[in-house]
Amino acid sequence: MLYKFKSKNAGDLIMLEPNGRKVLEVIGKEAGPTGIILAEQMPAAIKALQDAITLEESHDESPGADDAQREAEKGDAPGLRQRAMPFIDMLQRNHKAGTDVTWGV
């Protein structure tokens, strides 16, 4: 399953279901088959994503876990920063323009 985020001021953004669900959960939205992020909700959503990225990265650098252990846990998968930055960009563009972002599956 895919999440397809649409807006008037950015190209469509497609995410695999686990990634789309994670991003929506971080911003406090129910990860249903359709939804909307209103322009006035975007600053809080951007802040929530940035905070989650910071938390994830600080966890990755936490003392007590050696580099080999962190790499084994993370594997080759991109972190939240790589997955969320295009979404943050979409939110910033649409907030500036005052338009909403919608999604569908």
Biopython code that builds the backbone (N, CA, C, O; Angstrom):
import numpy as np
from Bio.PDB.StructureBuilder import StructureBuilder

atoms = [
    (1, "MET", "N", (0.840, -1.168, 0.000)),
    (1, "MET", "CA", (0.000, 0.000, 0.000)),
    (1, "MET", "C", (0.890, 1.238, 0.000)),
    (1, "MET", "O", (1.984, 1.233, 0.565)),
    (2, "LEU", "N", (0.408, 2.290, -0.638)),
    (2, "LEU", "CA", (1.134, 3.546, -0.728)),
    (2, "LEU", "C", (0.281, 4.687, -0.193)),
    (2, "LEU", "O", (-0.947, 4.655, -0.273)),
    (3, "TYR", "N", (0.948, 5.688, 0.352)),
    (3, "TYR", "CA", (0.292, 6.954, 0.682)),
    (3, "TYR", "C", (0.708, 7.958, -0.377)),
    (3, "TYR", "O", (1.892, 8.090, -0.686)),
    (4, "LYS", "N", (-0.265, 8.666, -0.933)),
    (4, "LYS", "CA", (0.019, 9.694, -1.921)),
    (4, "LYS", "C", (-0.455, 11.032, -1.356)),
    (4, "LYS", "O", (-1.652, 11.272, -1.196)),
    (5, "PHE", "N", (0.521, 11.895, -1.057)),
    (5, "PHE", "CA", (0.235, 13.221, -0.518)),
    (5, "PHE", "C", (0.162, 14.194, -1.691)),
    (5, "PHE", "O", (1.034, 14.204, -2.559)),
    (6, "LYS", "N", (-0.896, 15.018, -1.704)),
    (6, "LYS", "CA", (-1.132, 15.951, -2.810)),
    (6, "LYS", "C", (-1.330, 17.359, -2.275)),
    (6, "LYS", "O", (-1.855, 17.570, -1.182)),
    (7, "SER", "N", (-0.890, 18.316, -3.088)),
    (7, "SER", "CA", (-1.103, 19.717, -2.744)),
    (7, "SER", "C", (-1.034, 20.558, -4.005)),
    (7, "SER", "O", (-0.624, 20.085, -5.065)),
    (8, "LYS", "N", (-1.444, 21.818, -3.874)),
    (8, "LYS", "CA", (-1.415, 22.729, -5.015)),
    (8, "LYS", "C", (-0.035, 23.339, -5.228)),
    (8, "LYS", "O", (0.261, 23.815, -6.324)),
    (9, "ASN", "N", (0.811, 23.335, -4.207)),
    (9, "ASN", "CA", (2.070, 24.070, -4.282)),
    (9, "ASN", "C", (3.311, 23.196, -4.229)),
    (9, "ASN", "O", (4.415, 23.700, -4.023)),
    (10, "ALA", "N", (3.145, 21.903, -4.409)),
    (10, "ALA", "CA", (4.288, 20.984, -4.462)),
    (10, "ALA", "C", (3.842, 19.772, -5.272)),
    (10, "ALA", "O", (2.649, 19.487, -5.382)),
    (11, "GLY", "N", (4.804, 19.073, -5.829)),
    (11, "GLY", "CA", (4.481, 17.855, -6.558)),
    (11, "GLY", "C", (3.952, 16.789, -5.617)),
    (11, "GLY", "O", (4.151, 16.871, -4.405)),
    (12, "ASP", "N", (3.287, 15.802, -6.166)),
    (12, "ASP", "CA", (2.796, 14.687, -5.357)),
    (12, "ASP", "C", (3.970, 13.999, -4.669)),
    (12, "ASP", "O", (5.063, 13.896, -5.227)),
    (13, "LEU", "N", (3.729, 13.538, -3.470)),
    (13, "LEU", "CA", (4.744, 12.826, -2.697)),
    (13, "LEU", "C", (4.179, 11.457, -2.354)),
    (13, "LEU", "O", (3.128, 11.349, -1.722)),
    (14, "ILE", "N", (4.877, 10.421, -2.770)),
    (14, "ILE", "CA", (4.413, 9.055, -2.543)),
    (14, "ILE", "C", (5.332, 8.386, -1.533)),
    (14, "ILE", "O", (6.555, 8.446, -1.655)),
    (15, "MET", "N", (4.729, 7.745, -0.530)),
    (15, "MET", "CA", (5.475, 7.014, 0.492)),
    (15, "MET", "C", (4.903, 5.616, 0.641)),
    (15, "MET", "O", (3.695, 5.409, 0.522)),
    (16, "LEU", "N", (5.778, 4.663, 0.902)),
    (16, "LEU", "CA", (5.313, 3.331, 1.255)),
    (16, "LEU", "C", (4.501, 3.413, 2.540)),
    (16, "LEU", "O", (4.703, 4.321, 3.347)),
    (17, "GLU", "N", (3.601, 2.489, 2.729)),
    (17, "GLU", "CA", (2.667, 2.519, 3.862)),
    (17, "GLU", "C", (3.354, 2.687, 5.214)),
    (17, "GLU", "O", (2.916, 3.541, 5.984)),
    (18, "PRO", "N", (4.400, 1.932, 5.559)),
    (18, "PRO", "CA", (5.000, 2.099, 6.886)),
    (18, "PRO", "C", (5.589, 3.503, 7.094)),
    (18, "PRO", "O", (5.512, 4.055, 8.192)),
    (19, "ASN", "N", (6.171, 4.067, 6.045)),
    (19, "ASN", "CA", (6.768, 5.397, 6.155)),
    (19, "ASN", "C", (5.699, 6.483, 6.254)),
    (19, "ASN", "O", (5.809, 7.399, 7.069)),
    (20, "GLY", "N", (4.675, 6.378, 5.429)),
    (20, "GLY", "CA", (3.575, 7.335, 5.487)),
    (20, "GLY", "C", (2.861, 7.284, 6.829)),
    (20, "GLY", "O", (2.518, 8.323, 7.395)),
    (21, "ARG", "N", (2.636, 6.080, 7.337)),
    (21, "ARG", "CA", (1.985, 5.903, 8.636)),
    (21, "ARG", "C", (2.827, 6.544, 9.744)),
    (21, "ARG", "O", (2.285, 7.221, 10.618)),
    (22, "LYS", "N", (4.130, 6.338, 9.713)),
    (22, "LYS", "CA", (5.030, 6.897, 10.730)),
    (22, "LYS", "C", (4.976, 8.426, 10.717)),
    (22, "LYS", "O", (4.862, 9.054, 11.769)),
    (23, "VAL", "N", (5.057, 9.016, 9.533)),
    (23, "VAL", "CA", (5.024, 10.472, 9.413)),
    (23, "VAL", "C", (3.696, 11.013, 9.934)),
    (23, "VAL", "O", (3.673, 12.005, 10.662)),
    (24, "LEU", "N", (2.600, 10.371, 9.569)),
    (24, "LEU", "CA", (1.288, 10.832, 10.031)),
    (24, "LEU", "C", (1.144, 10.680, 11.544)),
    (24, "LEU", "O", (0.577, 11.552, 12.203)),
    (25, "GLU", "N", (1.648, 9.589, 12.095)),
    (25, "GLU", "CA", (1.577, 9.406, 13.549)),
    (25, "GLU", "C", (2.392, 10.467, 14.277)),
    (25, "GLU", "O", (1.966, 10.974, 15.314)),
    (26, "VAL", "N", (3.559, 10.806, 13.741)),
    (26, "VAL", "CA", (4.407, 11.828, 14.372)),
    (26, "VAL", "C", (3.685, 13.171, 14.421)),
    (26, "VAL", "O", (3.799, 13.900, 15.406)),
    (27, "ILE", "N", (2.944, 13.502, 13.368)),
    (27, "ILE", "CA", (2.270, 14.805, 13.357)),
    (27, "ILE", "C", (0.887, 14.764, 14.008)),
    (27, "ILE", "O", (0.174, 15.767, 14.030)),
    (28, "GLY", "N", (0.519, 13.604, 14.534)),
    (28, "GLY", "CA", (-0.730, 13.500, 15.278)),
    (28, "GLY", "C", (-1.964, 13.279, 14.425)),
    (28, "GLY", "O", (-3.078, 13.568, 14.861)),
    (29, "LYS", "N", (-1.782, 12.775, 13.230)),
    (29, "LYS", "CA", (-2.913, 12.485, 12.353)),
    (29, "LYS", "C", (-3.175, 10.987, 12.331)),
    (29, "LYS", "O", (-2.249, 10.180, 12.420)),
    (30, "GLU", "N", (-4.445, 10.627, 12.212)),
    (30, "GLU", "CA", (-4.795, 9.214, 12.073)),
    (30, "GLU", "C", (-4.390, 8.763, 10.677)),
    (30, "GLU", "O", (-4.731, 9.401, 9.681)),
    (31, "ALA", "N", (-3.672, 7.674, 10.619)),
    (31, "ALA", "CA", (-3.131, 7.183, 9.345)),
    (31, "ALA", "C", (-4.180, 6.389, 8.583)),
    (31, "ALA", "O", (-3.967, 5.222, 8.251)),
    (32, "GLY", "N", (-5.298, 7.016, 8.309)),
    (32, "GLY", "CA", (-6.363, 6.364, 7.564)),
    (32, "GLY", "C", (-6.115, 6.437, 6.074)),
    (32, "GLY", "O", (-5.090, 6.956, 5.632)),
    (33, "PRO", "N", (-7.057, 5.916, 5.295)),
    (33, "PRO", "CA", (-6.873, 5.885, 3.847)),
    (33, "PRO", "C", (-6.922, 7.262, 3.194)),
    (33, "PRO", "O", (-6.374, 7.444, 2.107)),
    (34, "THR", "N", (-7.564, 8.229, 3.831)),
    (34, "THR", "CA", (-7.599, 9.599, 3.312)),
    (34, "THR", "C", (-7.512, 10.564, 4.483)),
    (34, "THR", "O", (-7.797, 10.206, 5.625)),
    (35, "GLY", "N", (-7.118, 11.780, 4.183)),
    (35, "GLY", "CA", (-7.058, 12.785, 5.229)),
    (35, "GLY", "C", (-6.584, 14.111, 4.696)),
    (35, "GLY", "O", (-6.296, 14.266, 3.509)),
    (36, "ILE", "N", (-6.509, 15.077, 5.613)),
    (36, "ILE", "CA", (-6.117, 16.428, 5.244)),
    (36, "ILE", "C", (-5.292, 17.045, 6.366)),
    (36, "ILE", "O", (-5.537, 16.805, 7.548)),
    (37, "ILE", "N", (-4.322, 17.833, 5.970)),
    (37, "ILE", "CA", (-3.554, 18.648, 6.899)),
    (37, "ILE", "C", (-3.844, 20.089, 6.497)),
    (37, "ILE", "O", (-3.469, 20.533, 5.412)),
    (38, "LEU", "N", (-4.508, 20.802, 7.376)),
    (38, "LEU", "CA", (-4.869, 22.183, 7.096)),
    (38, "LEU", "C", (-3.646, 23.082, 7.207)),
    (38, "LEU", "O", (-2.708, 22.783, 7.946)),
    (39, "ALA", "N", (-3.664, 24.172, 6.473)),
    (39, "ALA", "CA", (-2.518, 25.089, 6.464)),
    (39, "ALA", "C", (-2.161, 25.553, 7.871)),
    (39, "ALA", "O", (-0.979, 25.679, 8.192)),
    (40, "GLU", "N", (-3.148, 25.806, 8.708)),
    (40, "GLU", "CA", (-2.866, 26.282, 10.068)),
    (40, "GLU", "C", (-2.292, 25.196, 10.976)),
    (40, "GLU", "O", (-1.756, 25.503, 12.041)),
    (41, "GLN", "N", (-2.398, 23.932, 10.569)),
    (41, "GLN", "CA", (-1.830, 22.823, 11.338)),
    (41, "GLN", "C", (-0.372, 22.541, 10.965)),
    (41, "GLN", "O", (0.315, 21.799, 11.667)),
    (42, "MET", "N", (0.089, 23.113, 9.894)),
    (42, "MET", "CA", (1.407, 22.777, 9.357)),
    (42, "MET", "C", (2.583, 23.199, 10.236)),
    (42, "MET", "O", (3.534, 22.425, 10.354)),
    (43, "PRO", "N", (2.576, 24.383, 10.862)),
    (43, "PRO", "CA", (3.722, 24.713, 11.723)),
    (43, "PRO", "C", (3.923, 23.688, 12.845)),
    (43, "PRO", "O", (5.057, 23.305, 13.134)),
    (44, "ALA", "N", (2.842, 23.247, 13.472)),
    (44, "ALA", "CA", (2.950, 22.246, 14.536)),
    (44, "ALA", "C", (3.419, 20.902, 13.970)),
    (44, "ALA", "O", (4.186, 20.189, 14.617)),
    (45, "ALA", "N", (2.961, 20.561, 12.773)),
    (45, "ALA", "CA", (3.381, 19.306, 12.139)),
    (45, "ALA", "C", (4.867, 19.344, 11.801)),
    (45, "ALA", "O", (5.577, 18.362, 12.015)),
    (46, "ILE", "N", (5.334, 20.454, 11.282)),
    (46, "ILE", "CA", (6.748, 20.606, 10.949)),
    (46, "ILE", "C", (7.592, 20.489, 12.205)),
    (46, "ILE", "O", (8.608, 19.794, 12.213)),
    (47, "LYS", "N", (7.173, 21.167, 13.270)),
    (47, "LYS", "CA", (7.907, 21.125, 14.545)),
    (47, "LYS", "C", (7.938, 19.696, 15.086)),
    (47, "LYS", "O", (8.981, 19.238, 15.552)),
    (48, "ALA", "N", (6.825, 18.994, 15.032)),
    (48, "ALA", "CA", (6.768, 17.615, 15.536)),
    (48, "ALA", "C", (7.727, 16.713, 14.754)),
    (48, "ALA", "O", (8.409, 15.874, 15.343)),
    (49, "LEU", "N", (7.779, 16.882, 13.447)),
    (49, "LEU", "CA", (8.691, 16.068, 12.634)),
    (49, "LEU", "C", (10.150, 16.404, 12.940)),
    (49, "LEU", "O", (10.986, 15.508, 13.055)),
    (50, "GLN", "N", (10.452, 17.692, 13.072)),
    (50, "GLN", "CA", (11.825, 18.088, 13.389)),
    (50, "GLN", "C", (12.244, 17.562, 14.759)),
    (50, "GLN", "O", (13.378, 17.116, 14.934)),
    (51, "ASP", "N", (11.335, 17.613, 15.727)),
    (51, "ASP", "CA", (11.635, 17.083, 17.065)),
    (51, "ASP", "C", (11.863, 15.576, 17.015)),
    (51, "ASP", "O", (12.767, 15.065, 17.675)),
    (52, "ALA", "N", (11.048, 14.859, 16.235)),
    (52, "ALA", "CA", (11.204, 13.405, 16.121)),
    (52, "ALA", "C", (12.524, 13.051, 15.444)),
    (52, "ALA", "O", (13.167, 12.070, 15.816)),
    (53, "ILE", "N", (12.929, 13.836, 14.459)),
    (53, "ILE", "CA", (14.213, 13.609, 13.794)),
    (53, "ILE", "C", (15.350, 13.809, 14.783)),
    (53, "ILE", "O", (16.267, 12.991, 14.858)),
    (54, "THR", "N", (15.289, 14.900, 15.545)),
    (54, "THR", "CA", (16.319, 15.184, 16.544)),
    (54, "THR", "C", (16.394, 14.068, 17.572)),
    (54, "THR", "O", (17.483, 13.628, 17.938)),
    (55, "LEU", "N", (15.243, 13.610, 18.036)),
    (55, "LEU", "CA", (15.210, 12.527, 19.017)),
    (55, "LEU", "C", (15.818, 11.254, 18.450)),
    (55, "LEU", "O", (16.617, 10.597, 19.117)),
    (56, "GLU", "N", (15.446, 10.899, 17.221)),
    (56, "GLU", "CA", (15.992, 9.691, 16.601)),
    (56, "GLU", "C", (17.509, 9.795, 16.446)),
    (56, "GLU", "O", (18.233, 8.837, 16.716)),
    (57, "GLU", "N", (17.978, 10.948, 16.015)),
    (57, "GLU", "CA", (19.413, 11.109, 15.801)),
    (57, "GLU", "C", (20.185, 11.152, 17.111)),
    (57, "GLU", "O", (21.318, 10.675, 17.176)),
    (58, "SER", "N", (19.589, 11.715, 18.152)),
    (58, "SER", "CA", (20.275, 11.729, 19.445)),
    (58, "SER", "C", (20.313, 10.320, 20.031)),
    (58, "SER", "O", (21.266, 9.962, 20.723)),
    (59, "HIS", "N", (19.296, 9.529, 19.761)),
    (59, "HIS", "CA", (19.275, 8.129, 20.206)),
    (59, "HIS", "C", (20.375, 7.351, 19.496)),
    (59, "HIS", "O", (21.052, 6.520, 20.102)),
    (60, "ASP", "N", (20.548, 7.631, 18.194)),
    (60, "ASP", "CA", (21.591, 6.946, 17.415)),
    (60, "ASP", "C", (22.987, 7.263, 17.928)),
    (60, "ASP", "O", (23.911, 6.468, 17.753)),
    (61, "GLU", "N", (23.145, 8.422, 18.561)),
    (61, "GLU", "CA", (24.457, 8.840, 19.052)),
    (61, "GLU", "C", (24.599, 8.649, 20.554)),
    (61, "GLU", "O", (25.559, 9.134, 21.152)),
    (62, "SER", "N", (23.655, 7.948, 21.167)),
    (62, "SER", "CA", (23.661, 7.811, 22.618)),
    (62, "SER", "C", (24.872, 7.012, 23.094)),
    (62, "SER", "O", (25.310, 6.076, 22.426)),
    (63, "PRO", "N", (25.413, 7.395, 24.266)),
    (63, "PRO", "CA", (26.546, 6.647, 24.804)),
    (63, "PRO", "C", (26.113, 5.254, 25.238)),
    (63, "PRO", "O", (24.955, 5.034, 25.594)),
    (64, "GLY", "N", (27.037, 4.332, 25.207)),
    (64, "GLY", "CA", (26.736, 2.975, 25.643)),
    (64, "GLY", "C", (26.463, 2.030, 24.497)),
    (64, "GLY", "O", (26.592, 0.815, 24.643)),
    (65, "ALA", "N", (26.088, 2.578, 23.362)),
    (65, "ALA", "CA", (25.869, 1.722, 22.198)),
    (65, "ALA", "C", (27.043, 1.927, 21.258)),
    (65, "ALA", "O", (27.300, 3.046, 20.814)),
    (66, "ASP", "N", (27.747, 0.863, 20.958)),
    (66, "ASP", "CA", (28.896, 1.014, 20.071)),
    (66, "ASP", "C", (28.428, 1.119, 18.618)),
    (66, "ASP", "O", (27.275, 0.826, 18.300)),
    (67, "ASP", "N", (29.337, 1.540, 17.753)),
    (67, "ASP", "CA", (28.994, 1.763, 16.353)),
    (67, "ASP", "C", (28.452, 0.496, 15.683)),
    (67, "ASP", "O", (27.491, 0.566, 14.917)),
    (68, "ALA", "N", (29.046, -0.632, 15.961)),
    (68, "ALA", "CA", (28.593, -1.885, 15.349)),
    (68, "ALA", "C", (27.168, -2.214, 15.766)),
    (68, "ALA", "O", (26.371, -2.674, 14.949)),
    (69, "GLN", "N", (26.845, -1.981, 17.029)),
    (69, "GLN", "CA", (25.493, -2.257, 17.515)),
    (69, "GLN", "C", (24.485, -1.324, 16.842)),
    (69, "GLN", "O", (23.418, -1.768, 16.416)),
    (70, "ARG", "N", (24.818, -0.034, 16.745)),
    (70, "ARG", "CA", (23.912, 0.922, 16.103)),
    (70, "ARG", "C", (23.687, 0.566, 14.638)),
    (70, "ARG", "O", (22.558, 0.605, 14.148)),
    (71, "GLU", "N", (24.760, 0.220, 13.946)),
    (71, "GLU", "CA", (24.634, -0.149, 12.538)),
    (71, "GLU", "C", (23.781, -1.398, 12.365)),
    (71, "GLU", "O", (22.987, -1.481, 11.428)),
    (72, "ALA", "N", (23.937, -2.366, 13.258)),
    (72, "ALA", "CA", (23.150, -3.599, 13.181)),
    (72, "ALA", "C", (21.674, -3.311, 13.403)),
    (72, "ALA", "O", (20.815, -3.897, 12.745)),
    (73, "GLU", "N", (21.383, -2.407, 14.331)),
    (73, "GLU", "CA", (19.991, -2.061, 14.605)),
    (73, "GLU", "C", (19.380, -1.282, 13.451)),
    (73, "GLU", "O", (18.230, -1.514, 13.078)),
    (74, "LYS", "N", (20.137, -0.370, 12.893)),
    (74, "LYS", "CA", (19.630, 0.495, 11.841)),
    (74, "LYS", "C", (19.638, -0.189, 10.486)),
    (74, "LYS", "O", (18.724, -0.002, 9.683)),
    (75, "GLY", "N", (20.677, -0.987, 10.234)),
    (75, "GLY", "CA", (20.817, -1.609, 8.928)),
    (75, "GLY", "C", (21.096, -0.557, 7.871)),
    (75, "GLY", "O", (21.697, 0.477, 8.165)),
    (76, "ASP", "N", (20.668, -0.809, 6.653)),
    (76, "ASP", "CA", (20.880, 0.135, 5.554)),
    (76, "ASP", "C", (19.679, 1.051, 5.351)),
    (76, "ASP", "O", (19.677, 1.874, 4.435)),
    (77, "ALA", "N", (18.679, 0.921, 6.177)),
    (77, "ALA", "CA", (17.460, 1.701, 6.003)),
    (77, "ALA", "C", (17.693, 3.174, 6.296)),
    (77, "ALA", "O", (18.367, 3.518, 7.267)),
    (78, "PRO", "N", (17.138, 4.044, 5.460)),
    (78, "PRO", "CA", (17.240, 5.474, 5.736)),
    (78, "PRO", "C", (16.495, 5.810, 7.025)),
    (78, "PRO", "O", (15.520, 5.149, 7.385)),
    (79, "GLY", "N", (16.958, 6.825, 7.697)),
    (79, "GLY", "CA", (16.308, 7.256, 8.925)),
    (79, "GLY", "C", (15.131, 8.172, 8.645)),
    (79, "GLY", "O", (14.785, 8.441, 7.495)),
    (80, "LEU", "N", (14.531, 8.640, 9.717)),
    (80, "LEU", "CA", (13.369, 9.524, 9.600)),
    (80, "LEU", "C", (13.721, 10.802, 8.846)),
    (80, "LEU", "O", (12.900, 11.307, 8.080)),
    (81, "ARG", "N", (14.925, 11.333, 9.048)),
    (81, "ARG", "CA", (15.316, 12.569, 8.344)),
    (81, "ARG", "C", (15.170, 12.397, 6.826)),
    (81, "ARG", "O", (14.564, 13.239, 6.163)),
    (82, "GLN", "N", (15.713, 11.328, 6.286)),
    (82, "GLN", "CA", (15.662, 11.124, 4.842)),
    (82, "GLN", "C", (14.232, 10.924, 4.346)),
    (82, "GLN", "O", (13.881, 11.348, 3.245)),
    (83, "ARG", "N", (13.432, 10.288, 5.154)),
    (83, "ARG", "CA", (12.051, 10.024, 4.741)),
    (83, "ARG", "C", (11.147, 11.242, 4.923)),
    (83, "ARG", "O", (10.209, 11.432, 4.149)),
    (84, "ALA", "N", (11.414, 12.061, 5.925)),
    (84, "ALA", "CA", (10.504, 13.156, 6.265)),
    (84, "ALA", "C", (10.848, 14.488, 5.601)),
    (84, "ALA", "O", (9.969, 15.339, 5.464)),
    (85, "MET", "N", (12.095, 14.695, 5.187)),
    (85, "MET", "CA", (12.468, 16.004, 4.639)),
    (85, "MET", "C", (11.642, 16.413, 3.417)),
    (85, "MET", "O", (11.245, 17.576, 3.341)),
    (86, "PRO", "N", (11.363, 15.534, 2.466)),
    (86, "PRO", "CA", (10.500, 15.954, 1.356)),
    (86, "PRO", "C", (9.092, 16.339, 1.834)),
    (86, "PRO", "O", (8.469, 17.244, 1.279)),
    (87, "PHE", "N", (8.609, 15.657, 2.847)),
    (87, "PHE", "CA", (7.295, 15.965, 3.412)),
    (87, "PHE", "C", (7.319, 17.312, 4.136)),
    (87, "PHE", "O", (6.383, 18.103, 4.018)),
    (88, "ILE", "N", (8.393, 17.567, 4.885)),
    (88, "ILE", "CA", (8.545, 18.858, 5.561)),
    (88, "ILE", "C", (8.584, 19.978, 4.527)),
    (88, "ILE", "O", (7.958, 21.021, 4.717)),
    (89, "ASP", "N", (9.314, 19.768, 3.437)),
    (89, "ASP", "CA", (9.377, 20.765, 2.364)),
    (89, "ASP", "C", (7.981, 21.029, 1.797)),
    (89, "ASP", "O", (7.609, 22.178, 1.556)),
    (90, "MET", "N", (7.213, 19.961, 1.586)),
    (90, "MET", "CA", (5.852, 20.104, 1.088)),
    (90, "MET", "C", (5.001, 20.927, 2.053)),
    (90, "MET", "O", (4.254, 21.812, 1.635)),
    (91, "LEU", "N", (5.119, 20.629, 3.345)),
    (91, "LEU", "CA", (4.350, 21.370, 4.345)),
    (91, "LEU", "C", (4.761, 22.835, 4.382)),
    (91, "LEU", "O", (3.902, 23.711, 4.478)),
    (92, "GLN", "N", (6.048, 23.114, 4.309)),
    (92, "GLN", "CA", (6.525, 24.503, 4.346)),
    (92, "GLN", "C", (6.012, 25.293, 3.148)),
    (92, "GLN", "O", (5.560, 26.428, 3.303)),
    (93, "ARG", "N", (6.076, 24.712, 1.969)),
    (93, "ARG", "CA", (5.591, 25.402, 0.765)),
    (93, "ARG", "C", (4.101, 25.700, 0.854)),
    (93, "ARG", "O", (3.652, 26.793, 0.510)),
    (94, "ASN", "N", (3.346, 24.717, 1.318)),
    (94, "ASN", "CA", (1.898, 24.893, 1.376)),
    (94, "ASN", "C", (1.481, 25.811, 2.513)),
    (94, "ASN", "O", (0.498, 26.541, 2.385)),
    (95, "HIS", "N", (2.200, 25.790, 3.607)),
    (95, "HIS", "CA", (1.888, 26.720, 4.690)),
    (95, "HIS", "C", (2.113, 28.156, 4.218)),
    (95, "HIS", "O", (1.292, 29.036, 4.477)),
    (96, "LYS", "N", (3.215, 28.384, 3.533)),
    (96, "LYS", "CA", (3.531, 29.714, 3.019)),
    (96, "LYS", "C", (2.437, 30.203, 2.068)),
    (96, "LYS", "O", (2.089, 31.384, 2.068)),
    (97, "ALA", "N", (1.899, 29.288, 1.259)),
    (97, "ALA", "CA", (0.861, 29.631, 0.286)),
    (97, "ALA", "C", (-0.541, 29.600, 0.896)),
    (97, "ALA", "O", (-1.497, 30.071, 0.279)),
    (98, "GLY", "N", (-0.665, 29.049, 2.102)),
    (98, "GLY", "CA", (-1.978, 28.964, 2.747)),
    (98, "GLY", "C", (-2.874, 27.876, 2.185)),
    (98, "GLY", "O", (-4.098, 27.990, 2.235)),
    (99, "THR", "N", (-2.272, 26.824, 1.650)),
    (99, "THR", "CA", (-3.078, 25.743, 1.072)),
    (99, "THR", "C", (-2.894, 24.464, 1.870)),
    (99, "THR", "O", (-1.904, 24.304, 2.584)),
    (100, "ASP", "N", (-3.843, 23.563, 1.746)),
    (100, "ASP", "CA", (-3.871, 22.316, 2.498)),
    (100, "ASP", "C", (-3.125, 21.200, 1.751)),
    (100, "ASP", "O", (-2.871, 21.290, 0.550)),
    (101, "VAL", "N", (-2.785, 20.149, 2.505)),
    (101, "VAL", "CA", (-2.212, 18.928, 1.943)),
    (101, "VAL", "C", (-3.208, 17.817, 2.224)),
    (101, "VAL", "O", (-3.693, 17.683, 3.347)),
    (102, "THR", "N", (-3.510, 17.025, 1.216)),
    (102, "THR", "CA", (-4.411, 15.883, 1.389)),
    (102, "THR", "C", (-3.649, 14.612, 1.076)),
    (102, "THR", "O", (-2.582, 14.639, 0.462)),
    (103, "TRP", "N", (-4.216, 13.501, 1.509)),
    (103, "TRP", "CA", (-3.612, 12.213, 1.141)),
    (103, "TRP", "C", (-4.686, 11.193, 0.878)),
    (103, "TRP", "O", (-5.819, 11.291, 1.349)),
    (104, "GLY", "N", (-4.284, 10.218, 0.110)),
    (104, "GLY", "CA", (-5.120, 9.073, -0.198)),
    (104, "GLY", "C", (-4.229, 7.872, -0.394)),
    (104, "GLY", "O", (-3.020, 7.997, -0.590)),
    (105, "VAL", "N", (-4.829, 6.728, -0.339)),
    (105, "VAL", "CA", (-4.070, 5.488, -0.466)),
    (105, "VAL", "C", (-4.217, 4.980, -1.881)),
    (105, "VAL", "O", (-3.658, 3.938, -2.224)),
]
sb = StructureBuilder()
sb.init_structure("model")
sb.init_model(0)
sb.init_chain("A")
sb.init_seg("    ")
for serial, (resi, resn, name, xyz) in enumerate(atoms, 1):
    if name == "N":
        sb.init_residue(resn, " ", resi, " ")
    sb.init_atom(name, np.array(xyz, "f"), 0.0, 1.0, " ", f" {name:<3s}", serial, name[0])
structure = sb.get_structure()
